Amino acid sequence: MRHKLNLDLRTLDKVVMLIHGGYGCGKTHLIGDMLKHEGKAGPSLFINVKGEDGTLSIANMGLGDTGETVENLKDWRELIDECKKKQLRAVGLDSMKALCRIVMEGKVSADRPPEKTEYGLIHWFMESLTKELRTLAPIVLCVCPSDKSINQLDGRTYITPDLPGREAAGSAGWFDFVGYLKAETISATEVKRAITFAPHPGIVTRQRLPRPITTDIAIPNGGGGWSIIMNALQKALGEEKKP
C-alpha cells in the first residue's frame, strides 16, 4: 500500500534495539529496567527463550507476572499471535542467541549442527522473526551475548552479537539501534557500565539518528539506565524530554 512519508518528522514513537555484551555485564537487568520504565505507559512482556533463563537478575524489580518462556518455534508462534491482539507498550527478548538455537532445532535438526548450505534458511527465519517483533510494541529491546567474528565485508575481526555466520554483523540491519554494553569491576561493591552506539572500527553498532551519539552512555547501578538511554536518543534527535 502506498502512503506519503514526511521526511522531516523527528519522533521516537518506535524503538527497536539490540544490546550485545559479555556475559554478566547487565543485559538482562537492562531489559528489566526498560520494562519497569515503559510499563508505566502500558502492558509489557518479557520473553525468555529456554536456555537463557537469567531472570533472577531482575527478581527485585517488581515486574511480577509479565514474563513467559518459549521452548520451541510452536511456543513462539502462539505467543506472537497472542501478542498481536494486545496493545503492548514494550517487549524484551532474552536472548537472540537462544532464539537462533530454537530456529536451528525447529528448521534443521535438534540432533546435529546445521550444514553449511542450511544457514541461509536459518538467517532468513531469524530476520523474519526479529522483524515480526517490530509489529508487537513501540518499544522492543533484544539482547545477545557478544563474540568476536570475521566481518565478511572487509575481513576484519569485530566484536559482534554471538550469532552464526553473516548474522553476526548482518543482524545490525534488523534494528534501529545496536549498542555494545561493557562492564568494568571497580571494587567489590561497584561496577562501571556503559553503552556505546557510536561507530567503531572494531565493534558492531548502529544508530538511526540525524546527529550521531559519539560518546558512551553511562549506566548507573541499580536502575535508571533505560531512561538515560532514551534521553540520549531524544537529544540526538532534537526531542530531549523536559524534566
N, C-alpha and C positions, 0 to 999 in steps of 0.2 A: 504494500500500500504506500502510495506517495504521500508525503507531508512536508510542509515548509519547515525549515530549520533556521533559527535565529543564531547566528554565529557570534553574537555579542553578549549572549547570556552568560552570567557568572554565578552559577549555583552549584551547591554540593548536595543536591537532592538525591544523588545516587553515588555511593562509595563502595566499590568492590575492591578489596585489598588482600594482598598476600604478605605475610610476615614470615621470614625464614631466619633461622639462627641455630646455634648449637644446642644440644640437649641441656636442659636445666637453666636456660637463660631467661625464662619467664614468658614464653609464648602463650601457654595455656592461661596463665594468670592475666595476660593482656586481653584474651578473649573474655574472661570473666569480668574484667574491668569495663570492657566495651558493653557487654550485655547489661551490667548494672546501670551504666550511664544511659544507654539508649532505651532500656526498659522503662524509664520514666515516661517515654513518649508512646509506648505501645508494647504489645507482647513480643517476646524474644524467644529464640530457640538455640540451644547448644547441641550440635551434632557430634557425638563421639563415635568414631569409627573403631570397631573392635580391633584390639591390638594396640591402640594408643593408650586409652584408659588412664589419663593423667588428671582426672577431675579432683583428686584430693587437694591439689594446689589451689583450688577455688572454693573449698568447702566452707570457708568462713565469710563468704560474700553475701549471703542471704538470697541466693538465686533460686532456692527451692526447687520445685518440680518443673524445671524448664529445660531439662536435658533429655536426650534419647540416644541410645546406642543402636547403630545399624551393623549387622554382621555380614551382609551379603548384598548383591545388587537387587534382589527382590525386596529386602527391607528398605533399601534406598528408594526404589521406585514408589513404594507405598507411602513412605514419609514425604517425598517430594509432592506427590499427588494430593496428600492431605494439606500440606503447607500452602499449596496454590489456592485453597479455599479459604485461607485465613488472611488477615491483614497484619502480617508480621512487621515489626519495626526493624528487627535485626536478627541476623543468623551468624553463628560462629561455627566453624568446622575445624575439628582436630582429628586427623590431620590429612593433608594432601598425600603424603607418603602412604598412609594406611588406606586411603581411598584407592590409590593406584594398585595396591595389593589385592583388594577385593575385585577390582576390574580385571586384573590378570586371572584371578581364580574363576571369575564368572564368565569370561570371554575366551580364555585359553585353557588353563588346567590348574587345579589345586595341587597336583602331584609332581609337577615339573616346572622348571623355569621356562619362559617363553623362548621360542625360536626367534632368530634374527628377523625372519620375514613376518613375524606376528606383531612386532612392535608398532607398525603403522596402525593396526586396528586398535591397539591399546591407547596410543596417542589420540586417535580420533574420539574414542569414548571418553577419555579424560577431559578433553577440551569440551565436548558436548555436555558432560555432567557439570563442569565448572561454569559454563555459560548459563546453564539452567538455573544455577543458584542466583544469578543476577535477577531473575524474574520473581524471586520469593520475597524480597525485602529491600528497602532503600539502603540498608547498611549490611554488608556481608564481609566478614573477616575470616580468612582462612590462614592456617599456619602450617609450616612444614619444617622439619629439621634441615640443616644445611649440609652440604658436602662439597668437595672440590671436583670439578668436571672440566673436560676439554670443550671449549666453545667451538662448535663445528663451523662457525663463520670465519674465525681468524686463527684457530688452532691454539689459542692461549688457555691457560688454566685459570678458572674463575671459581669463586665461592658462589654456589648456586643452590636452589632448592634440591633436596635429595630425591630426585625423580630420574627415571631411566632415560638414556639416550638424549635425543633432541628436546625432550620435555624439560630437561634441567634448566636450559636457558630459554627455550621457546615458550614455556608456561607463563613467562612475564607478560606476553601478549594477551593473555586471558583476563588480565586485571587492569584496573585503573591506576593502582598504586602497588608497588612492590618495595618493601623495606627490609633491611637487614638489622636484626636485633642482636646486639652484643652485650655481654655482661662481664664485669671485672670485679673480683672479690677484693675489697679494700681492707676489711678486717673481719673478725668473727661475727660481727653484727651488721656489717654494711656491705652492700653490693651496688656497684655503679652500673646502671643500664642506660643504653642509648640506642636509638634507631636512626639509620641513615637511609634517606631516599635519594640522596644526591648521586648523580652519575659518577661511576667509579670504574677504573680500568680493571679491577680485579674482583668485583662483586656485582652480581645481577641485582639491579634496582630499576624502578620505573616510577614516573610521576606524570600525570596528565594535568599540567598546570601552565598558565601563561608565563608565570615567573617561577623558575625552579627554586626549590628549597636546597640550599647549598651547605647547610651546617647540620650537624647531628641534633636530634631531639632527645633531650634528657628525659628519662622515665623514672619518676620517683618511686621509692619503695612503698609498698602498702596500698597503692591505688592512685587514681587520678591521671594515669598516663594517657588514656584514650582521649580525654578532654583536651589535653595538651597537644596531642597529635592533630585533632580536628581543628583546633585554633590555629595551628601552624599551617594547615592546608587552606583554611579560610583566609588567613593573612596573605598567603601567596596568591590567592585568587582575588584578593581585594575585597573580601567579605568577612573580615575579622569580627567575631561576636563581641558586643559590648558587655562588660561585667554587669 
